[in-house]
């Protein structure tokens, strides 16, 4: 680590050691008061109050919930120092909390079963710790994002709002109950998968099971889709893309001796390669129609685009690794397994390089898996997360502030189009039209030079 990052990182270590009890209290408050996507009003107010009490100036996101808050020096603009983004997701899940602990959810049917309470506490802790430091080589932009658990995710709103403008790279972490507390998991490239949903509806005239030859055997047709589609998909896509289709629900009929008129299938499509993900919908629709055509059933496909894969940038992971070694030691930095789960942080990659780390939260005994009402964490992991991301941000700021030979430093990132935004395409077309008009004028007789 560089002298500045080492000095400031050591100061963060001291801050965390002195504020461990407060960090645990914050996490437990959030855990006891979960809120669903785009309804995180109390959560947002709680975070805002803590930030303002530290002398910071958080701003509400245009979504109505969630915040952005900058810490450090520089104006964050084109002429200022570098800006690095740290992101936390703040929403909970519609699950009952099944734990017998003092900080169990007080909201019936709602629970922080994915660790977002930890993620939020970590980024809040980073902001509070860095607010007490002098000499930061840039600015850290902390984004408290709503609605990660929705599709296509609250990250699309963050990207579209321009909150990421001017920043060079973004970092986040996610609890990993398979990794012991005190360890950090890292991986270059795809670390989570894209996740889409596909609903298939088959219809036919119905009939008697004694005479299937006189109608369309809809249950048989559903069975063919269930078995044939995943097999066909595996032969249409490069295996290295990691694309899979898994059915989660099937429904048809009520009577044992009646062929139904309608049947449905619901499943998820997951893929690790972003380019393969872009073509997944067209491919799946084509395969469904091909299989259904052999059965005589009418078919309808509702394909719901989800989230892209999180593909970790190599340089950003290198910064995370240096920070992790300085935080927990090289022996506690492990290779993170790829997950086929979805994570909307992948949308941030539309505008800047990103990296997601895995924060070990297992404190012994049987692992408490994510998205279950029994999920809990070893709270010693909170301090590790604060120290890790604070060091990562400091290293990234220093790296972006140092000019390379022949350059004047790392330029700030400008906003790329948000998902579905066609303004950039229009701008290109307008420039081409302008150039075409200019060329036509030059082609007129007498328009050329000597």
Buried (B, 14 or more C-beta within 10 A) or exposed (E): BBEBBBEBBBBBBEBBEEBBEBBBEBBBBBBBBBBBBBBBEBBBEBBBEBBEEBEBEBEBBEBEBBBBBBBBBBEBEEEBBBBBBBBBBBBBBEBBBEBEEEBBBEBEEBBBBBBBBBBBBBBBBBBBBBBEBEEBBBBBBBBBBBBBBBBBBBBBBBBBBEBBBBBBBBBBBBBBBBBBBBBBBBBBBBBBBBBBBBBBBBBBEBBEBEEBEEBBBBBEBBBBBBEBBBEBBEEEBEEEBBBBBEBEEBEBBEEEEEBBBBBBBBBBBBBBBBEBBEBBBEBBBEBBEEBBEEBBBBBEBEBBBBBBBBBBBEBBBBBBBBBBBBBBEEEBBBEBEBBBBBBBBBBBBBBBBBBBBBBBBBBEEEBBEBEBBEBBBBBBBBBBBBBBBBBBBBBBBBBBBEEEEEEEEBEBBEBBBBBEBEEEEEEEEEEEEEEEEEEEEEEEEEEEEE
